[in-house]
Amino acid sequence: MTGVEKINPDPLIGLSGVALDRLMPLHVWLSPKGQIVRAGPTFRKMVGHVDIIGGSIFDLMTLKRPRLVSKLPDLMSLQGQRLTLTLNAAPHLTLRGMVVTLPGDTGAFVNISLGVSFAQAVAEWHLTLGDFAPCDQTVDLLYLREAIALTAQESQMLTERLQAARMVAEEQALTDTLTGLANRRAMDMALSRTLSDPQSRYGLMHLDLDYFKQVNDTLGHAAGDHVLTHVAAVLCAELRKSDIVARMGGDEFVMLFQDCDDPDLLERIALRLIDRLEEPTLFQDKTCRISASIGTTLSRYYTNPTVDQLLSDADQALYTSKKRGRARHTFYNPTAMASQVRPG
């Protein structure tokens, strides 16, 4: 910097350049001819640190309101009024300003503030607290903006925790606590969703364990729980991820095969499940032996079924397998089973 900047303090305004920069870091000092005598550090930073001393302020900024001006006398005529302007280096940011004349026609001061564009200006020019006067309202706005950002972050984190907790609660409400499979409520919801599409194809399989009561009675409930978790693992291993397996209570399981109503395929799956569940499993060096009876109904049997109807028909087919000697699979037959009654 040259000229007036080196005078400390300046005889005209009685302030040193350092004090002036600290008080008004966005000021521009104009000579009587309209040339820039001095500019605050933040202003220089915003116009790109170019050598602006001796240049025209109208090369750096455009006055928008109260009216367009391009000469110093016209600018000085707006003394004390609220100015709306933009820097040519950032015409998308609207700034505020005010001009005051110096005594004896020795020039003028233009002081600028960021106004409502402060957040974007701070981000674009990487401004910090040191770029503003301590009493500048922008400092308070920066603190407020930071506080709002922290509050928003905390609120977002709280919302995410609440959402996660709700998801866990919802999952727990739809999960069998022992086996980790879906529970009856989850299966009812899955069936309802499936039935909402009249074009959906599916198979519904009901499986009941044979001889499970004997395991509970002879080896205890811990052995029974072991058998149930073993059955759950077998069912999950044999079925697709898109299929839904639910423990309906006790030793009863229901499987919904979505997009699958092929009787041959479902027959093979059922027989494979029966074979695997007949394999003994050990619990504390004691052998647990069970088998499984299965009944299946298919979407092709119905026009507009209900959830209860599907479950009842699969259950009826299951008990037919029980009557046939257990460890068997039976398809529900609407015609043949219409007159049959489930045994007590």
C-alpha atoms as a printed R data frame, in Angstrom:
    type eleno elety resid chain resno       x       y       z
1   ATOM     1    CA   MET     A     1   0.000   0.000   0.000
2   ATOM     2    CA   THR     A     2   1.102   3.608  -0.590
3   ATOM     3    CA   GLY     A     3   0.223   7.224   0.261
4   ATOM     4    CA   VAL     A     4  -2.342   7.657   2.995
5   ATOM     5    CA   GLU     A     5  -1.827   4.114   4.303
6   ATOM     6    CA   LYS     A     6   1.653   4.891   5.587
7   ATOM     7    CA   ILE     A     7   0.540   7.859   7.692
8   ATOM     8    CA   ASN     A     8  -0.050   6.694  11.244
9   ATOM     9    CA   PRO     A     9  -2.345   8.194  12.345
10  ATOM    10    CA   ASP     A    10  -3.880   9.773   9.290
11  ATOM    11    CA   PRO     A    11  -4.264  13.568   9.787
12  ATOM    12    CA   LEU     A    12  -7.616  13.621   8.034
13  ATOM    13    CA   ILE     A    13  -9.459  10.941   9.971
14  ATOM    14    CA   GLY     A    14  -7.202  10.603  13.013
15  ATOM    15    CA   LEU     A    15  -6.972   6.806  12.714
16  ATOM    16    CA   SER     A    16  -4.140   4.526  11.782
17  ATOM    17    CA   GLY     A    17  -4.553   2.155   8.874
18  ATOM    18    CA   VAL     A    18  -4.499  -0.805  11.269
19  ATOM    19    CA   ALA     A    19  -7.299   0.699  13.356
20  ATOM    20    CA   LEU     A    20  -9.308   1.527  10.240
21  ATOM    21    CA   ASP     A    21  -8.951  -2.012   8.921
22  ATOM    22    CA   ARG     A    22 -10.035  -3.416  12.268
23  ATOM    23    CA   LEU     A    23 -13.046  -1.132  12.531
24  ATOM    24    CA   MET     A    24 -14.140  -1.443   8.899
25  ATOM    25    CA   PRO     A    25 -12.487  -4.408   7.148
26  ATOM    26    CA   LEU     A    26 -14.898  -3.972   4.235
27  ATOM    27    CA   HIS     A    27 -14.324  -0.231   3.696
28  ATOM    28    CA   VAL     A    28 -13.179   1.574   0.530
29  ATOM    29    CA   TRP     A    29 -11.601   5.053   0.818
30  ATOM    30    CA   LEU     A    30 -12.074   7.178  -2.293
31  ATOM    31    CA   SER     A    31 -10.140  10.276  -3.338
32  ATOM    32    CA   PRO     A    32 -11.947  13.421  -4.593
33  ATOM    33    CA   LYS     A    33 -11.437  12.076  -8.096
34  ATOM    34    CA   GLY     A    34 -13.066   8.768  -7.208
35  ATOM    35    CA   GLN     A    35  -9.855   6.760  -7.093
36  ATOM    36    CA   ILE     A    36  -9.352   4.088  -4.433
37  ATOM    37    CA   VAL     A    37  -6.959   5.388  -1.774
38  ATOM    38    CA   ARG     A    38  -7.290   2.491   0.606
39  ATOM    39    CA   ALA     A    39  -9.390  -0.653   0.998
40  ATOM    40    CA   GLY     A    40 -10.025  -2.940   3.948
41  ATOM    41    CA   PRO     A    41  -8.437  -6.406   4.010
42  ATOM    42    CA   THR     A    42 -11.731  -8.262   3.700
43  ATOM    43    CA   PHE     A    43 -12.774  -6.171   0.701
44  ATOM    44    CA   ARG     A    44  -9.426  -6.890  -0.976
45  ATOM    45    CA   LYS     A    45  -9.849 -10.570  -0.235
46  ATOM    46    CA   MET     A    46 -13.282 -10.606  -1.804
47  ATOM    47    CA   VAL     A    47 -12.209  -8.836  -4.999
48  ATOM    48    CA   GLY     A    48  -9.299 -11.216  -5.437
49  ATOM    49    CA   HIS     A    49  -6.344  -9.429  -3.821
50  ATOM    50    CA   VAL     A    50  -5.719  -7.479  -7.035
51  ATOM    51    CA   ASP     A    51  -3.806  -4.195  -6.984
52  ATOM    52    CA   ILE     A    52  -6.774  -1.896  -6.644
53  ATOM    53    CA   ILE     A    53  -5.153   1.241  -5.223
54  ATOM    54    CA   GLY     A    54  -5.582   4.099  -7.693
55  ATOM    55    CA   GLY     A    55  -8.318   2.296  -9.572
56  ATOM    56    CA   SER     A    56 -12.008   3.122  -9.818
57  ATOM    57    CA   ILE     A    57 -14.482   1.600  -7.425
58  ATOM    58    CA   PHE     A    58 -16.935   1.302 -10.296
59  ATOM    59    CA   ASP     A    59 -14.591  -1.242 -11.908
60  ATOM    60    CA   LEU     A    60 -15.046  -3.465  -8.856
61  ATOM    61    CA   MET     A    61 -18.699  -3.094  -7.909
62  ATOM    62    CA   THR     A    62 -22.092  -2.223  -9.339
63  ATOM    63    CA   LEU     A    63 -24.616  -0.162  -7.422
64  ATOM    64    CA   LYS     A    64 -28.120  -1.585  -7.831
65  ATOM    65    CA   ARG     A    65 -30.245   0.545  -5.501
66  ATOM    66    CA   PRO     A    66 -31.486   3.141  -4.929
67  ATOM    67    CA   ARG     A    67 -30.271   3.760  -8.480
68  ATOM    68    CA   LEU     A    68 -27.454   2.954 -10.852
69  ATOM    69    CA   VAL     A    69 -24.508   5.364 -10.660
70  ATOM    70    CA   SER     A    70 -21.118   5.379 -12.348
71  ATOM    71    CA   LYS     A    71 -19.532   8.603 -11.104
72  ATOM    72    CA   LEU     A    72 -18.320   9.703  -7.679
73  ATOM    73    CA   PRO     A    73 -20.560  12.831  -7.395
74  ATOM    74    CA   ASP     A    74 -23.623  10.686  -8.060
75  ATOM    75    CA   LEU     A    75 -22.435   8.174  -5.472
76  ATOM    76    CA   MET     A    76 -21.778  10.897  -2.898
77  ATOM    77    CA   SER     A    77 -25.275  12.246  -3.436
78  ATOM    78    CA   LEU     A    78 -26.532   9.020  -1.861
79  ATOM    79    CA   GLN     A    79 -24.751   9.762   1.436
80  ATOM    80    CA   GLY     A    80 -26.374   8.053   4.411
81  ATOM    81    CA   GLN     A    81 -28.771   5.986   2.320
82  ATOM    82    CA   ARG     A    82 -28.974   2.208   2.331
83  ATOM    83    CA   LEU     A    83 -27.193   0.914  -0.756
84  ATOM    84    CA   THR     A    84 -27.683  -2.403  -2.510
85  ATOM    85    CA   LEU     A    85 -24.692  -3.499  -4.558
86  ATOM    86    CA   THR     A    86 -22.776  -6.430  -5.975
87  ATOM    87    CA   LEU     A    87 -19.107  -7.064  -6.516
88  ATOM    88    CA   ASN     A    88 -18.262  -7.712 -10.130
89  ATOM    89    CA   ALA     A    89 -16.247 -10.713  -8.941
90  ATOM    90    CA   ALA     A    90 -19.449 -12.247  -7.486
91  ATOM    91    CA   PRO     A    91 -22.519 -10.705  -9.108
92  ATOM    92    CA   HIS     A    92 -24.788 -13.398  -7.650
93  ATOM    93    CA   LEU     A    93 -24.257 -12.134  -4.095
94  ATOM    94    CA   THR     A    94 -26.248  -9.119  -2.939
95  ATOM    95    CA   LEU     A    95 -24.368  -6.864  -0.507
96  ATOM    96    CA   ARG     A    96 -25.306  -3.792   1.529
97  ATOM    97    CA   GLY     A    97 -23.417  -0.541   1.866
98  ATOM    98    CA   MET     A    98 -23.367   3.121   2.857
99  ATOM    99    CA   VAL     A    99 -21.356   6.094   1.635
100 ATOM   100    CA   VAL     A   100 -20.229   9.097   3.694
101 ATOM   101    CA   THR     A   101 -18.313  12.123   2.430
102 ATOM   102    CA   LEU     A   102 -15.115  13.350   4.040
103 ATOM   103    CA   PRO     A   103 -14.713  16.981   5.183
104 ATOM   104    CA   GLY     A   104 -13.657  19.638   2.707
105 ATOM   105    CA   ASP     A   105 -14.393  17.646  -0.434
106 ATOM   106    CA   THR     A   106 -11.457  15.355   0.345
107 ATOM   107    CA   GLY     A   107 -13.160  12.193  -0.773
108 ATOM   108    CA   ALA     A   108 -15.568   9.628   0.600
109 ATOM   109    CA   PHE     A   109 -15.844   6.354   2.483
110 ATOM   110    CA   VAL     A   110 -17.929   3.414   1.320
111 ATOM   111    CA   ASN     A   111 -18.496   0.755   3.950
112 ATOM   112    CA   ILE     A   112 -19.938  -2.598   2.922
113 ATOM   113    CA   SER     A   113 -21.631  -5.450   4.760
114 ATOM   114    CA   LEU     A   114 -22.582  -8.941   3.599
115 ATOM   115    CA   GLY     A   115 -26.256  -8.636   4.480
116 ATOM   116    CA   VAL     A   116 -28.392 -11.692   3.812
117 ATOM   117    CA   SER     A   117 -25.649 -13.179   1.625
118 ATOM   118    CA   PHE     A   118 -23.319 -13.652   4.594
119 ATOM   119    CA   ALA     A   119 -23.548 -17.457   4.716
120 ATOM   120    CA   GLN     A   120 -22.776 -17.929   1.021
121 ATOM   121    CA   ALA     A   121 -20.099 -15.240   1.085
122 ATOM   122    CA   VAL     A   122 -18.385 -16.834   4.072
123 ATOM   123    CA   ALA     A   123 -18.366 -20.171   2.259
124 ATOM   124    CA   GLU     A   124 -17.192 -18.833  -1.112
125 ATOM   125    CA   TRP     A   125 -14.405 -16.622   0.197
126 ATOM   126    CA   HIS     A   126 -13.483 -18.814   3.190
127 ATOM   127    CA   LEU     A   127 -14.028 -15.914   5.560
128 ATOM   128    CA   THR     A   128 -13.327 -16.266   9.264
129 ATOM   129    CA   LEU     A   129 -14.078 -14.212  12.367
130 ATOM   130    CA   GLY     A   130 -10.855 -12.293  11.745
131 ATOM   131    CA   ASP     A   131 -12.316 -10.940   8.498
132 ATOM   132    CA   PHE     A   132 -14.971  -8.946  10.371
133 ATOM   133    CA   ALA     A   133 -15.015  -6.159  12.899
134 ATOM   134    CA   PRO     A   134 -15.690  -7.468  16.428
135 ATOM   135    CA   CYS     A   135 -18.926  -5.467  16.614
136 ATOM   136    CA   ASP     A   136 -20.109  -6.552  13.148
137 ATOM   137    CA   GLN     A   137 -23.470  -8.284  13.330
138 ATOM   138    CA   THR     A   138 -22.083 -10.875  10.944
139 ATOM   139    CA   VAL     A   139 -19.971 -12.246  13.806
140 ATOM   140    CA   ASP     A   140 -23.125 -12.916  15.785
141 ATOM   141    CA   LEU     A   141 -24.733 -14.430  12.713
142 ATOM   142    CA   LEU     A   142 -21.743 -16.725  12.261
143 ATOM   143    CA   TYR     A   143 -22.024 -17.888  15.861
144 ATOM   144    CA   LEU     A   144 -25.770 -18.300  15.415
145 ATOM   145    CA   ARG     A   145 -25.263 -20.187  12.150
146 ATOM   146    CA   GLU     A   146 -22.779 -22.510  13.833
147 ATOM   147    CA   ALA     A   147 -25.159 -23.026  16.752
148 ATOM   148    CA   ILE     A   148 -28.016 -23.758  14.370
149 ATOM   149    CA   ALA     A   149 -25.814 -26.188  12.434
150 ATOM   150    CA   LEU     A   150 -24.834 -27.983  15.650
151 ATOM   151    CA   THR     A   151 -28.454 -28.062  16.773
152 ATOM   152    CA   ALA     A   152 -29.523 -29.419  13.396
153 ATOM   153    CA   GLN     A   153 -26.786 -32.038  13.581
154 ATOM   154    CA   GLU     A   154 -27.861 -33.084  17.063
155 ATOM   155    CA   SER     A   155 -31.482 -33.154  15.919
156 ATOM   156    CA   GLN     A   156 -30.537 -35.296  12.921
157 ATOM   157    CA   MET     A   157 -28.571 -37.675  15.146
158 ATOM   158    CA   LEU     A   158 -31.486 -37.897  17.568
159 ATOM   159    CA   THR     A   159 -33.893 -38.539  14.696
160 ATOM   160    CA   GLU     A   160 -31.626 -41.269  13.349
161 ATOM   161    CA   ARG     A   161 -31.382 -42.875  16.798
162 ATOM   162    CA   LEU     A   162 -35.151 -42.756  17.182
163 ATOM   163    CA   GLN     A   163 -35.622 -44.230  13.722
164 ATOM   164    CA   ALA     A   164 -33.128 -46.976  14.500
165 ATOM   165    CA   ALA     A   165 -34.868 -47.697  17.803
166 ATOM   166    CA   ARG     A   166 -38.242 -47.791  16.068
167 ATOM   167    CA   MET     A   167 -36.899 -50.146  13.419
168 ATOM   168    CA   VAL     A   168 -35.488 -52.426  16.127
169 ATOM   169    CA   ALA     A   169 -38.797 -52.338  17.993
170 ATOM   170    CA   GLU     A   170 -40.740 -53.083  14.822
171 ATOM   171    CA   GLU     A   171 -38.402 -55.920  13.943
172 ATOM   172    CA   GLN     A   172 -38.692 -57.363  17.437
173 ATOM   173    CA   ALA     A   173 -42.478 -57.127  17.216
174 ATOM   174    CA   LEU     A   174 -42.368 -59.229  14.038
175 ATOM   175    CA   THR     A   175 -39.708 -61.725  15.138
176 ATOM   176    CA   ASP     A   176 -39.921 -64.958  17.095
177 ATOM   177    CA   THR     A   177 -37.548 -64.448  20.002
178 ATOM   178    CA   LEU     A   178 -36.353 -68.059  20.191
179 ATOM   179    CA   THR     A   179 -35.654 -68.886  16.562
180 ATOM   180    CA   GLY     A   180 -35.181 -65.449  14.988
181 ATOM   181    CA   LEU     A   181 -37.768 -66.346  12.348
182 ATOM   182    CA   ALA     A   182 -40.783 -64.215  11.509
183 ATOM   183    CA   ASN     A   183 -43.698 -64.652  13.908
184 ATOM   184    CA   ARG     A   184 -47.408 -65.108  13.304
185 ATOM   185    CA   ARG     A   185 -48.033 -61.370  13.017
186 ATOM   186    CA   ALA     A   186 -45.288 -61.029  10.408
187 ATOM   187    CA   MET     A   187 -46.689 -63.929   8.390
188 ATOM   188    CA   ASP     A   188 -50.201 -62.455   8.499
189 ATOM   189    CA   MET     A   189 -48.815 -59.158   7.182
190 ATOM   190    CA   ALA     A   190 -46.827 -60.912   4.441
191 ATOM   191    CA   LEU     A   191 -49.884 -62.863   3.342
192 ATOM   192    CA   SER     A   192 -51.998 -59.718   3.316
193 ATOM   193    CA   ARG     A   193 -49.451 -57.965   1.095
194 ATOM   194    CA   THR     A   194 -49.347 -60.960  -1.224
195 ATOM   195    CA   LEU     A   195 -53.128 -61.180  -1.475
196 ATOM   196    CA   SER     A   196 -53.380 -57.470  -2.264
197 ATOM   197    CA   ASP     A   197 -52.088 -58.367  -5.726
198 ATOM   198    CA   PRO     A   198 -54.712 -60.546  -7.442
199 ATOM   199    CA   GLN     A   199 -52.091 -61.642  -9.997
200 ATOM   200    CA   SER     A   200 -49.633 -62.966  -7.401
201 ATOM   201    CA   ARG     A   201 -48.534 -66.595  -7.501
202 ATOM   202    CA   TYR     A   202 -47.483 -68.377  -4.335
203 ATOM   203    CA   GLY     A   203 -47.420 -71.561  -2.354
204 ATOM   204    CA   LEU     A   204 -48.177 -71.746   1.365
205 ATOM   205    CA   MET     A   205 -46.638 -74.623   3.322
206 ATOM   206    CA   HIS     A   206 -47.572 -75.566   6.897
207 ATOM   207    CA   LEU     A   207 -45.098 -77.760   8.798
208 ATOM   208    CA   ASP     A   208 -45.665 -79.414  12.156
209 ATOM   209    CA   LEU     A   209 -43.022 -81.419  14.025
210 ATOM   210    CA   ASP     A   210 -43.711 -85.062  14.792
211 ATOM   211    CA   TYR     A   211 -42.605 -86.424  18.187
212 ATOM   212    CA   PHE     A   212 -41.656 -83.004  19.475
213 ATOM   213    CA   LYS     A   213 -43.703 -83.536  22.657
214 ATOM   214    CA   GLN     A   214 -41.660 -86.641  23.463
215 ATOM   215    CA   VAL     A   215 -38.433 -84.625  23.221
216 ATOM   216    CA   ASN     A   216 -39.821 -82.024  25.620
217 ATOM   217    CA   ASP     A   217 -41.185 -84.638  28.027
218 ATOM   218    CA   THR     A   218 -38.093 -86.854  28.123
219 ATOM   219    CA   LEU     A   219 -35.204 -84.444  27.633
220 ATOM   220    CA   GLY     A   220 -36.677 -81.206  28.926
221 ATOM   221    CA   HIS     A   221 -37.649 -77.817  27.523
222 ATOM   222    CA   ALA     A   222 -34.036 -76.810  26.896
223 ATOM   223    CA   ALA     A   223 -33.739 -79.736  24.499
224 ATOM   224    CA   GLY     A   224 -37.021 -78.683  22.927
225 ATOM   225    CA   ASP     A   225 -35.693 -75.165  22.384
226 ATOM   226    CA   HIS     A   226 -32.560 -76.647  20.832
227 ATOM   227    CA   VAL     A   227 -34.693 -78.669  18.408
228 ATOM   228    CA   LEU     A   228 -36.745 -75.607  17.437
229 ATOM   229    CA   THR     A   229 -33.651 -73.512  16.678
230 ATOM   230    CA   HIS     A   230 -32.218 -76.455  14.706
231 ATOM   231    CA   VAL     A   231 -35.432 -76.687  12.659
232 ATOM   232    CA   ALA     A   232 -35.315 -72.929  12.002
233 ATOM   233    CA   ALA     A   233 -31.747 -73.240  10.713
234 ATOM   234    CA   VAL     A   234 -32.724 -76.110   8.386
235 ATOM   235    CA   LEU     A   235 -35.702 -74.203   6.991
236 ATOM   236    CA   CYS     A   236 -33.634 -71.068   6.336
237 ATOM   237    CA   ALA     A   237 -30.911 -73.123   4.658
238 ATOM   238    CA   GLU     A   238 -33.337 -74.907   2.319
239 ATOM   239    CA   LEU     A   239 -35.483 -71.952   1.284
240 ATOM   240    CA   ARG     A   240 -34.723 -68.900  -0.858
241 ATOM   241    CA   LYS     A   241 -34.053 -65.520   0.726
242 ATOM   242    CA   SER     A   242 -37.217 -64.212  -0.911
243 ATOM   243    CA   ASP     A   243 -39.345 -66.834   0.846
244 ATOM   244    CA   ILE     A   244 -40.777 -66.082   4.281
245 ATOM   245    CA   VAL     A   245 -40.460 -68.556   7.143
246 ATOM   246    CA   ALA     A   246 -42.453 -68.030  10.326
247 ATOM   247    CA   ARG     A   247 -42.808 -69.867  13.585
248 ATOM   248    CA   MET     A   248 -46.507 -69.701  14.295
249 ATOM   249    CA   GLY     A   249 -46.158 -70.936  17.864
250 ATOM   250    CA   GLY     A   250 -45.141 -74.176  19.557
251 ATOM   251    CA   ASP     A   251 -43.703 -76.531  16.967
252 ATOM   252    CA   GLU     A   252 -45.643 -75.180  13.968
253 ATOM   253    CA   PHE     A   253 -43.992 -73.363  11.087
254 ATOM   254    CA   VAL     A   254 -45.450 -71.725   7.973
255 ATOM   255    CA   MET     A   255 -43.517 -70.968   4.771
256 ATOM   256    CA   LEU     A   256 -44.669 -68.578   2.068
257 ATOM   257    CA   PHE     A   257 -43.081 -69.268  -1.323
258 ATOM   258    CA   GLN     A   258 -43.524 -66.070  -3.294
259 ATOM   259    CA   ASP     A   259 -43.781 -66.277  -7.090
260 ATOM   260    CA   CYS     A   260 -43.808 -70.062  -6.833
261 ATOM   261    CA   ASP     A   261 -46.897 -72.255  -7.274
262 ATOM   262    CA   ASP     A   262 -45.193 -75.166  -9.040
263 ATOM   263    CA   PRO     A   263 -46.451 -78.347  -7.286
264 ATOM   264    CA   ASP     A   264 -43.528 -80.475  -8.480
265 ATOM   265    CA   LEU     A   265 -40.957 -78.028  -7.124
266 ATOM   266    CA   LEU     A   266 -42.797 -77.593  -3.825
267 ATOM   267    CA   GLU     A   267 -43.140 -81.365  -3.497
268 ATOM   268    CA   ARG     A   268 -39.372 -81.768  -3.842
269 ATOM   269    CA   ILE     A   269 -38.763 -79.018  -1.287
270 ATOM   270    CA   ALA     A   270 -41.168 -80.578   1.200
271 ATOM   271    CA   LEU     A   271 -39.624 -84.044   0.868
272 ATOM   272    CA   ARG     A   272 -36.135 -82.585   1.259
273 ATOM   273    CA   LEU     A   273 -37.226 -80.805   4.442
274 ATOM   274    CA   ILE     A   274 -38.713 -84.011   5.812
275 ATOM   275    CA   ASP     A   275 -35.502 -85.944   5.062
276 ATOM   276    CA   ARG     A   276 -33.296 -83.336   6.728
277 ATOM   277    CA   LEU     A   277 -35.479 -82.996   9.811
278 ATOM   278    CA   GLU     A   278 -35.485 -86.770  10.331
279 ATOM   279    CA   GLU     A   279 -31.716 -86.608  10.844
280 ATOM   280    CA   PRO     A   280 -30.996 -86.832  14.619
281 ATOM   281    CA   THR     A   281 -29.528 -83.818  16.391
282 ATOM   282    CA   LEU     A   282 -27.547 -83.860  19.634
283 ATOM   283    CA   PHE     A   283 -28.272 -81.834  22.739
284 ATOM   284    CA   GLN     A   284 -25.834 -82.253  25.630
285 ATOM   285    CA   ASP     A   285 -24.776 -85.660  24.267
286 ATOM   286    CA   LYS     A   286 -28.399 -86.741  24.051
287 ATOM   287    CA   THR     A   287 -30.015 -87.615  20.741
288 ATOM   288    CA   CYS     A   288 -33.139 -85.729  19.714
289 ATOM   289    CA   ARG     A   289 -35.272 -87.423  17.079
290 ATOM   290    CA   ILE     A   290 -38.173 -85.788  15.287
291 ATOM   291    CA   SER     A   291 -39.811 -85.784  11.893
292 ATOM   292    CA   ALA     A   292 -42.126 -83.364  10.116
293 ATOM   293    CA   SER     A   293 -45.558 -83.495   8.534
294 ATOM   294    CA   ILE     A   294 -46.331 -80.889   5.894
295 ATOM   295    CA   GLY     A   295 -49.407 -79.543   4.123
296 ATOM   296    CA   THR     A   296 -49.364 -77.133   1.182
297 ATOM   297    CA   THR     A   297 -51.912 -75.023  -0.629
298 ATOM   298    CA   LEU     A   298 -51.416 -73.107  -3.875
299 ATOM   299    CA   SER     A   299 -52.647 -69.785  -5.207
300 ATOM   300    CA   ARG     A   300 -54.077 -71.523  -8.283
301 ATOM   301    CA   TYR     A   301 -56.834 -73.004  -6.090
302 ATOM   302    CA   TYR     A   302 -58.384 -69.609  -5.309
303 ATOM   303    CA   THR     A   303 -60.046 -66.600  -6.850
304 ATOM   304    CA   ASN     A   304 -60.218 -64.220  -3.923
305 ATOM   305    CA   PRO     A   305 -58.955 -65.968  -0.772
306 ATOM   306    CA   THR     A   306 -58.468 -64.560   2.708
307 ATOM   307    CA   VAL     A   307 -55.485 -65.019   4.982
308 ATOM   308    CA   ASP     A   308 -57.487 -67.186   7.361
309 ATOM   309    CA   GLN     A   309 -58.709 -69.358   4.495
310 ATOM   310    CA   LEU     A   310 -55.193 -70.003   3.224
311 ATOM   311    CA   LEU     A   311 -53.884 -70.885   6.664
312 ATOM   312    CA   SER     A   312 -56.873 -73.125   7.337
313 ATOM   313    CA   ASP     A   313 -56.500 -74.992   4.056
314 ATOM   314    CA   ALA     A   314 -52.757 -75.529   4.525
315 ATOM   315    CA   ASP     A   315 -53.526 -76.704   8.053
316 ATOM   316    CA   GLN     A   316 -56.123 -79.145   6.739
317 ATOM   317    CA   ALA     A   317 -53.590 -80.572   4.280
318 ATOM   318    CA   LEU     A   318 -51.063 -80.863   7.134
319 ATOM   319    CA   TYR     A   319 -53.396 -82.954   9.268
320 ATOM   320    CA   THR     A   320 -54.105 -85.184   6.318
321 ATOM   321    CA   SER     A   321 -50.345 -85.884   6.288
322 ATOM   322    CA   LYS     A   322 -50.554 -86.671  10.009
323 ATOM   323    CA   LYS     A   323 -53.412 -89.111   9.432
324 ATOM   324    CA   ARG     A   324 -51.459 -90.787   6.623
325 ATOM   325    CA   GLY     A   325 -48.711 -91.788   9.030
326 ATOM   326    CA   ARG     A   326 -46.636 -88.603   9.615
327 ATOM   327    CA   ALA     A   327 -43.401 -87.563   7.911
328 ATOM   328    CA   ARG     A   328 -45.422 -86.963   4.762
329 ATOM   329    CA   HIS     A   329 -46.399 -84.084   2.483
330 ATOM   330    CA   THR     A   330 -49.916 -83.447   1.195
331 ATOM   331    CA   PHE     A   331 -51.353 -80.809  -1.116
332 ATOM   332    CA   TYR     A   332 -54.670 -79.273  -0.243
333 ATOM   333    CA   ASN     A   333 -57.362 -80.529  -2.624
334 ATOM   334    CA   PRO     A   334 -60.405 -78.239  -2.703
335 ATOM   335    CA   THR     A   335 -62.672 -80.994  -4.020
336 ATOM   336    CA   ALA     A   336 -61.471 -84.015  -2.075
337 ATOM   337    CA   MET     A   337 -61.103 -82.192   1.223
338 ATOM   338    CA   ALA     A   338 -64.296 -80.170   1.123
339 ATOM   339    CA   SER     A   339 -66.131 -82.700   3.304
340 ATOM   340    CA   GLN     A   340 -63.234 -83.634   5.583
341 ATOM   341    CA   VAL     A   341 -63.074 -82.331   9.145
342 ATOM   342    CA   ARG     A   342 -59.820 -81.723  10.925
343 ATOM   343    CA   PRO     A   343 -59.321 -84.235  13.774
344 ATOM   344    CA   GLY     A   344 -59.408 -82.932  17.314
